[in-house]
Amino acid sequence: MDPLADRCPLCQGDNHCAVASNEAASTCWCMTAEISPTALQAIPDHLRGVRCLCERCASHESKIIER
């Protein structure tokens, strides 16, 4: 597992990922969240499927996505 799996690939903030915390994926906040397609597209290719977005970036509230 990526040693920075608990960091958002966009803002580097804590992503509160259940899997990164060795918890069941079904308990993660993202399982019931609506994830912005723009945010997903903003994830660098080499981090897709490796690191999860934080709630703020996933909801497209972060200015980082708009660069």
C-alpha positions as CSV (number, residue, x, y, z in Angstrom):
1,M,0.0,0.0,0.0
2,D,1.1,3.6,-0.7
3,P,2.7,5.1,2.4
4,L,0.7,8.2,1.7
5,A,-2.6,6.4,1.1
6,D,-4.2,8.5,3.8
7,R,-3.5,11.7,1.8
8,C,-5.7,13.2,-0.8
9,P,-3.9,13.2,-4.2
10,L,-5.2,16.8,-4.9
11,C,-4.7,18.8,-1.7
12,Q,-2.5,16.4,0.3
13,G,-5.0,16.7,3.2
14,D,-6.3,13.7,5.2
15,N,-8.7,11.8,3.1
16,H,-10.2,9.8,6.0
17,C,-10.1,6.7,3.9
18,A,-11.3,3.6,5.7
19,V,-9.2,1.3,3.6
20,A,-6.0,3.3,4.3
21,S,-6.9,2.9,8.0
22,N,-7.2,-0.9,7.6
23,E,-11.0,-0.8,8.0
24,A,-13.6,-2.3,5.7
25,A,-14.2,-0.3,2.5
26,S,-17.9,-0.5,3.2
27,T,-17.5,1.8,6.2
28,C,-15.7,4.5,4.2
29,W,-17.4,7.9,3.8
30,C,-17.0,7.7,0.0
31,M,-19.4,4.7,-0.3
32,T,-22.4,7.0,0.2
33,A,-20.9,10.2,-1.2
34,E,-21.5,11.8,-4.6
35,I,-18.1,12.2,-6.2
36,S,-17.5,15.0,-8.6
37,P,-16.5,13.8,-12.1
38,T,-14.3,16.9,-12.4
39,A,-12.5,15.9,-9.2
40,L,-12.0,12.3,-10.5
41,Q,-10.5,13.7,-13.7
42,A,-8.1,15.9,-11.7
43,I,-6.4,13.0,-10.0
44,P,-2.9,12.5,-11.5
45,D,-2.8,9.3,-13.6
46,H,-0.1,7.7,-11.4
47,L,-2.3,8.1,-8.3
48,R,-5.6,6.8,-9.8
49,G,-6.7,3.8,-7.8
50,V,-3.8,4.3,-5.4
51,R,-4.9,7.3,-3.3
52,C,-8.4,8.5,-2.4
53,L,-9.8,12.0,-2.6
54,C,-10.8,13.8,0.6
55,E,-14.4,14.8,1.1
56,R,-13.7,18.4,0.2
57,C,-12.0,17.7,-3.1
58,A,-14.4,14.9,-3.9
59,S,-17.3,17.3,-3.7
60,H,-15.4,19.8,-5.9
61,E,-15.3,22.5,-3.1
62,S,-11.6,22.7,-3.4
63,K,-10.0,25.5,-5.5
64,I,-7.1,23.1,-6.2
65,I,-9.3,21.3,-8.8
66,E,-9.9,24.5,-10.7
67,R,-6.2,25.0,-11.7
